[in-house]
Amino acid sequence: MKLLHIDSSILGDNSASRQLSRDVVNAWKAADPSVVVSYRDLAAEAMAHFSAATLVAAGTPEEMRDAAQKPEAQLSGDTLAQFLAADAVVIAAPMYNFTIPTQLKAWIDRIAVAGQTFRYTDAGPEGLCGNKKVIVVSTSGGLPAGPATGVPP
């Protein structure tokens, strides 16, 4: 099984979400030694935010892309391929200013691709990634944003 581990905290080793997501990944590997982990640190590997340039690059045939569009399309393509190749994803998502980090949002924008990871139907959007398991480790430094789920009292 292929597991994708995503970290997004800007706090490095001082990050609770990094520590907890690492614990989740290590527990998964201990339970199943055949797990192959790929790792992406969104804070260390800054990703440009989704923009008009992103859309234009994606919509331009590869042979017609200019020098600015090629790396933009490559980043989107590589990010999507890494996500699609994973059977499971562990996402460390700290809360900053009542929401997820901007770098995590940039990653989500790169993997949310109509016709690839979801499609529009008459009943609304529908996922296309099958039974991919996703675990979100969410932390906050102040009062909890909500109750923990799946954790016994």
N, C-alpha and C positions, 0 to 999 in steps of 0.2 A: 504494500500500500504506500502511496505517496502522500505526504503531509506537508502542507505549506504553512510556515510559521511567519506571521506578520507582526512586527513591532512598530509602534508609531510614537512612543514617548520621546520627548526631548530631554529627559532627565538622565539618560544613560543608566549606569549601575544603581542610581538612587531611585529608580522607577519601580513602584509597586506593580504596575501592570506588566513590566518586563519580567520581574521575578516570578509573578504568578503564571504568566503564559509559558515561561521556561519550565516551571513545575508541571504544568499540564502536558507539555510536549514530552518531558522526561518520563512522566507516568505512562503516557501512551506508548513510548518506546520500550519501557520496562514490561508492559503488558503484551506487546507485540514487537519482538526484536527485529522483525523483517521490515518495519517501517523505515522508509527513506524520507528524510526531512530536507526540504529546501527552505531557505531563510531569506527574508527581506526586511531590512531595517529602513523604514521610510523616513526616519529623522536623519539618518546618516547619508542616505541616497536620495537627496532632494529630487522630487518629481515636479515638473512644471504643472500648474493647474490647467484643467480643462478650459479650452478657449476656442475662439473662432479659428485660430491657427490649427488646433487639434482636429477640428471638423474638416477643414479644408484639406489638410494632409491626408486624412483618412479617405476622403472622397476623391482624391486625385490618383489616377492610375500610377503605379509604381514607376514606370518609365518616364512619366511626365513630372515627377516631383522635383522641386528645386532643392538647393542646398539646405534651406531651413526646414523644408517639409520632410526630408528623409529621416533625420534623427527623431522628429516628432512622431512620425508614423512607426518607426522602429521601436520607440519606447512604448507606444500603445500596443503594438503587436506582441512584443516580448512580455509585457505585463499580463495581457490577456492569455497568452499561451501558457505562462507559468500557472495562472489560476486554473485554467481548463485542465491542465495536466494533473492537478492535485485531486486526490480522492476525498481529502479532508483539509480543512483550513482552521488554524487557530489564530485569532486576531486579538492582539492586545490593544485595547481601546480606552486610554485614560480620558477623563472628562476635563476639558479646558473651557472655561467660560460657558458652562452649561451645555457643551456639545463635544463631539469628537474632534481630535486634532485636524487641522487643515490638511496635513500631509496624508492622513488616512482618507479624508474626503477626496483628495486628488487621486488616490489609488482606486477607490470605489468608482469614481467617474471613468477610469480607464478600463475597468472590467464590466461595467454595466453597458453592454453593447447590444442594441436591438438586432435580432436575428442570430446572435451568438450566445448570449447568456439569458436573454428573455425575448419574448415577442408580445406584440399587442394582439388582443383578441376582443371580441364583442363584450366579453365579461370582464375585461381589464387586462393588465399585464400578467404574463404567465412565464414562470421560470423554465429554462431549457437545460439546466445543469444536472438533471436527474436527482440522484439521492446523495449528492455531495453533502458531507457533514461539515457544519461550521460551528465552532465554539468561539464565542466572544467573551474575552476576559475584560470586564469593565471596572475601572477604579476611579475614585474621586478623592480629593484631598480634604474636602469639607464634609458636610453632612451627606449621607448617601443619596444618590439620585433616585433610588427606588430599592425595593427589596431584592435580595439575592434570590435567584431561582435555582432549583435543583440542589440546594444545600440544606441538609437537615438542620432543624433548630438546635 
